[in-house]
Structures are given as structure tokens and as C-alpha cells.
Amino acid sequence: MRKLGIYVQVPFCQTKCTYCNFHTGVVTKARFAPYAEAVCREIEKHCQWLNEAGVDWRNADTCETDNEEQFANAANVDRAGRLGRSSTASLQGTHDEWGSEFVVDTAYFGGGTPSLLEPKSLHEILQTIRETFTAELNEVTLEADPETVEVEKAAEWARAGINRVSFGVQSFSDEELAAAGRMHRRADIYRAVPILRDAGIQNISFDLIAGLPHQTRESWRQSLEELTALVPEHVSVYLLEVDEGSRLGRELLTGGARYSAGAVPSEDEMAEFYEMAQAALRAVGYHHYEISNWAKPGFESKHNVKYWRREPYLGFGAGAHSFSGTQRWANAHDAAAYVSAVESGRLPVEQLEAVTAERALEEELFLGLRQLEGIDVERIEREYGVPLAGRFEPLTSAGLVEREGSVVRLAQEKLSVSNEVFVELMR
Ligand code: SF4
């Protein structure tokens, strides 16, 4: 059976961070439960609604066929239209003719701040996934902000099956956190981690951002030291994104002093901070497996790896993206429009595009190279029928990528300028 990841988008936050360019909103708590109910409904109805929207999504385990009766007789389908687990092996031929079979092995609640939802709602969404799909969930991640972690909530998360928490730590400096408009402070991080450990959640990831206002070499070193002392299983380090989508980004591009744009480190400093993180994390045994991600051995994010390997995933919720292997699609961004569409039995899909061979090749290179193990160029040449050696030669000569047999990977010491590689490759 093919592995399938499920992503659930929760687009609500307590406040808007100054650097945030995501589609998230600050809404009253009263909006949370109807939103979670809409997500459950979308999960239950996904197959019918996707097919109605022109998505070629066929999952022998959850989708009904044109000839339901024949399929039901042959496949021991239960009254809800789902296959009996015991029957699936003997029906491989039927499934192959009709569509793929998937087993959901990872689920990821991202946002936004999904830890704002009542644990009961998270539980119900996971239950709906288990009841709708064949699910063997071995990694269930919840993005959480440290100040939202409470003893009872953490215990309920663990009971619901959440076994990984990804913390938006961003910095251990209160000055930087305040300037970025974050709700939490350094003390919240120290309060939250033992609560999660005591609840039995033993896979914790920390996010840090290099480039926040007021960040200095010294404060960054301090954040890295404090982070490594807490020994999270996984670490993500992102560089501040400067674009029109955030208030800080706009201030950096067009001027102003309200969001401390003048105190943002230079690009060279950000690159230096990234290299400091590389060295600090390597020194204490983290495996650098993707440009922005490090893990203790065995704790690489199984869900996120699917994105870089172009494996299928279904996204549910407002603005959630999905990929079937041949098509990409996205739901309506606006949470209220999303809920109202689902409540009236309409499809919330807003964008749908077929992945052309040319686009698929670009993705193979762009996403594949993000993984530090590199890409197998001969496999890609074979699958896409295009020679690639010429595209990599200038990058190899410039020392930006390394070639070993048929494998090409980004050069470790040039990761802070990896954008140059992608710009060159996409020419
Ligand atoms: S918590 Fe995350 S998603 Fe929410 S506003 Fe801040 S950066 Fe954006």
C-alpha cells in the first residue's frame, strides 16, 4: 500500500507576528469548534468532493466506484462505503484496475496555531481520519506555541494520539520575541517542555528564526546554547523572509520604524547565523537532513519528508494544499468562506493544476536538492528523458554542488547561499 500524509490547516492565531506572511487570522474562540467540524466533514466527503472538482483522486479504500454494487460485492465494503481491512489483500487486482490504495501513516496539524483548538476537536479530527482512511498513524504532529501548553491539554493531546509537538520557539531572547510580536517569552519555553515530556510526548521539535529584529551574534549564540541544552529531538532553522506579505517585510522594503526593521540583521549576518547553527547542531549530534532541518538520528520528520520526495498528501482545512502525484490543488484561504462552503455541501477547492512533466522535473530538482542526501541524477534523466549533466556543471565548478557517482547534492559549506543554486537551475 502507498503511504499517504494528511495535513490539517488551522489558520487561527492569538495575534499576528510582525514577520508572518501566512494566511492566518485572529478570531474569537467561538469560531474554533465549527471550523473543526467542517474539517471533519471535509475529510469524510473528500473523495466525492474532489472528484466533483475535477481532481483525479482515486483511493480504493475510501472512494466509491461508478459501479458501487459490483465493487461492494467484490470488496466486502461496509455500509459507509469503506473496505473491510481483512478483504483488501485478496482484492489487489480489483484495486489496481480501479485506483491506488493508501495507508495514512502521518498526520500534521499546522497553522496558524493549532494548539489553540480544544483537544477534543483535535481528537475528533484524528478519529475522523482513522474512520475514513486505512490509518496506521505513526507520526502525528501538532504545531504549538509554548504559551498555549497546559498540563491537562498536553495529556489530552497524548491520549488523542499526538506524539510529536513542533514548537514555534523562534528565539530565547525576550527582546527579540517582543519585537517580533510573539505571545510567548523565554520562560514559557522552559515551562512547556517538561509538561510535554511528563505527558509522554517524546518527540519535540523547535523552530528558530535567524534574522529577527535586535538579533545579534551573541544573542543568537545564546539561543542556540539554550536550545541544545533542552535537547529537542528535532530542530528547524529558518531565515527571516522579507516580502510584502508581512508587516515587517513591508517595512523593510518600503521604510518605516514601527516594526523595528532598522534592527534586522543584514543578509550576511543571517548567513553567518545559519552557519553558526550548522556548527552548533552538528557538534551535539544532530543530523542535518534538509536545508532548514536537523534531527537526532531516527527523528527526521516523516511527514515533511513526503513533501520533498514528492509523495502524495491530502490537505484539509482553509488554504490547505494537496498533491496526488499528478495534480496539485488548494482549498479556499478564507476560513469563514471555507466553513460556509463545507456546511452547504460545496467543495472548498479553489485552485487545481495538473503537474506537467516540465513542472514535475523542476520539483524533482528543487525539492529533491533541499534534502542533503541529494538527488539521483541518472534516475531523473531516465524518468524524464532529459540530459541534466550540463545544468549541473557550472554549479559543480563553482563549488555549490558536489557530485558523487550519479548523486548530486548541495555542498555543505555553501548551504547558506543555496538560493543561488536554485536560481541557476531554474534558468
Ligand atoms: S504564530 Fe505563526 S502563524 Fe501565527 S501569526 Fe505568528 S508566525 Fe504567523
Residues whose N, C-alpha, C, O or C-beta is under 5 A from the ligand:
A	BS01	SF4	C13 T15 K16 C17 C20 F22 T24 G111 G112
